[in-house]
Amino acid sequence: MPHLTAIILTKNEARHVAECVASLRWADQVLVFDSLSDDDTLALARAAGADVAQRPFDNYAAQRNAALDAVTTDWVFFVDADERATPALAEEIRRVIAERPENGWYVPRHNYIFGRLTLGAGWYPDYQFRLLRHGRARYVRPVHELGEVDGATGHLANPLIHYNYRNVAHFHAKQRAYVEHDAGIMVDQGIRPKPRNYVLQPLRQLIWRFVTLKGYRDGLHGLRLSLYMTYYEWRKYRRLRELWRE
């Protein structure tokens, strides 16, 4: 049976780390790869049975690649601290790494937003590249990192549980950070906002989230999330304009 290390990237995750480690005890090793936390993350991780390593954070892709370099097992499974692996997912992972030829696997997620399982508006299946054969894959792109794989990839059926956006304030804080990052990339690419972007792009976002991605299935919850994302699409173009003026 191939050996597998489950890696949890952390930064001040005392709220989540112990339960996350507990959900990964089926792995051959659990490594908490920490970005210099100043809360009880490390102590709680060790108490839960995980190994611990630390590295200053620069970006997500670099952090994942550094974590890959810190282990030697045949396979690596990345999990965020606010995620939980289920027994069904563990069984599926053990099966595919033993029997299948693919070098990387995308894992679906069940996102709980404001405490509610959200299956529309783009939050399901929400595939994430998390399971990879060691030495055959790396990560690129600083935020919303992507996997580059030497060989074939596949998609798992069983989801990770993701306790995403615990409340509205948390949601807005994260979206503001994404707006800043995305607008900066657009400036680097030479993209300038046009007057129609402030109307058409948010409108497309609303239709895409609520209709195409079936946000309506989540009722008022789906509508609220679709409207929030519409607003942040507008804010992205407003921030793009500000960056060009600066």
N, C-alpha and C positions, 0 to 999 in steps of 0.2 A: 504494500500500500504506500503510495507517495506520501511524504511528510508535508504538512501545511502549517504555516505561521499565519495567525490572524493578527493584523496590525491596526491599532487604534491611534489616530492622530489626535492629540489633545492640546488645549490651552485653557487652563482654569475650568476643568470639567468635573469638579467635585460633585456636582449635581447628578451626573450620569455615569461616571466611569465604572463604579463597582457593578452596577447592573449590566452594563455593556460587557465587561469581562466575564461575568457569570454566564451570559448567553453564548459565550465562545469557548467554554471549557472542553468542548469536543475536539478542538484543534490541538495539534501536537505542541504548539507554543502560542502564547498570547504575549505580544509586545506592545506596550504603551509607548509611543514615540512622541515625546512631549516638547512643546515650544516654550520652555522656561516658565511653567506655571508658578504662580505665587500663592495658590490656595492649597487645599489638601489633596489635590489630584494624585500626586505621586504616592503619598502614604496610603490612600485608599486603593490605588491600583495594586501596590505590593501586597496589601492585606487581602485582596481578592485573588491573588495568585499569579499576577502578571509580572513579566520582566519589564524593566523600564530603561529607556534611553532618552537623551535630550539633545536638542539642536535648536539654535535660534531660528525663528521663522523668517523666510524671505518671501516665498510664494508657495501655493499649494502643490504645483507640479514638482518643484525642487524638493519640497518636504517629503513627498511620496517617494521620489527617486532616492533620496538619502535613506529613507526607511528600507527600501528594497536592498540597498547596499549593505545594510546592517544585519541582514539575515542570510541564511544559506540553505533553507529548506527548498524542496522541489517546487512548491506552490506558495503563493501569498494571497491572502484574502483581506482586503482593506475594509474597515468598518469605522464609521464616525461614532463618536461617543454617544450621540443622541439616537443611535440606531441599535436594534436588537436582532440577532439571528434566531430564527425559530428552529425547532427540531426537524421540521420538514425540509427547511433550507439546508441545514447541516447534512442531512441524509443525501439530498440531491448533489451537494458539492462533493461529498465523499465518493459518490458514484461516478460523476463526470470526470474527476481527476484521475480515477482509476481506470476508466473504460474508454474515454473519448480522446480523439487526437487534437482537438482545438487547444490553442495556446493562450486564449483569453476568453473570459465570459462576462457578459453584461447581466447585471442583477436588477430585477424590478424592485420598486419600493412601494409600500403602503404608507403614504404620508398622512400624518395626523396634524392638521392645522387648526389651531385654537382648540385642541382636544378632540377634533372630529375627523374621522377617516374621510379623505377627500379623493374621489375617484375620477373627477372631471377637471376641466379647465387647464389641463396640461400636467396634472400631478399624478397621473397614473397612465402607463406603467412606469414612467420616470426611470428608464434604464440607466444604470451607472456601471462604468467599467471598473470592477472591483476584484475579480478573481483572475489571476494570471500566473502562467508558468514562469518560474524564476529564470531570469536571463533572456527571456524572449519578448519582453514588453517594457516600455517606459511611458512616462507621462509628459505631456507638453501642454503649453498655455497656462499662464499664471493663475487665472481664476476660471472656474468651471472647467477644470483640466480635462484633457482628452488623452486616451490611451493610444499609443502606437504599438502595433503587435507584429512580430515576425511570424506570420502564419495565419491560420483560420481562427475565427472567433465564433462564439455561440451565445444564445440567450437562455438564461435559466427561467424556470417556471415559477418557483416559489419566491415570494418577496421578502426583503428586509422590512422590518418595522422601523419607521422613521418618525420620531417625535419632533416634528418640524414646527417652527413658529409657535411658541407656547402662548403668545398673546398678540394683540394688535400692535402694541408698541414694539415688540420684537420683530414683527413682520416689517414695519415701516423702517426700522433701523437698518435691517438687512437690504431692503430694496433701495434705500438711499445710497448705500455703499455700492451696490451693483450699478446704479445710475452713474455714479462718479467713475467707476472703472470702464463701463461701456462707452461713455461719452469720450473719455480719454483715448480709447482705442480708435474711435471714429475720427478724432482729430489727427492721430498718427497716420491714419489711412487717407487723409486729405478730404474727408467728407464734410461738406458744409450744409447747414440746414437750409431748406427752402420754405417759403411761407406755407405751402400746402402740407408740409410734413407735420405741422402742429395740429392739423385736423385729420388728414387721411391716415397717418400712421397710428394714432390712438384709436380711430374708428376701426381700422383693420385689426388692431389688437383685441378690441372688444368682440368683434365678430369671430375672430379666431379662437379666443378663449371660451366664449360662452356658447357658440354654435358649433364650430368645427371640432373643437376639443371637448364638446359636450359638458360644459360647465353647468348647463341647465339641469343635468341629472342630480346635482347637489342642491337644487332649489335656491333659496335665498342666500345660502352660504356660497354656492357657486357664483351667483350673480355678484355678490359683494367682492369676492376674490377677483372676478373678471374686471370689475370696475376699478379696483385697486391697481391692477396691472395696466389698465388703460391709462390711469392717471400717471403712473411711473413711466409709461412710454412717452407721454407728453413732457414729463419732467426731463427725460433723457435729451430730447431735442432742445428744450430750453437751456439745459446745462451745456449742450454742445455749442449753442450760440454764445453763451457766456465765455466759454473757453476760447473761442475764436476771437472775441473782443479783447480778452486778456492777452 
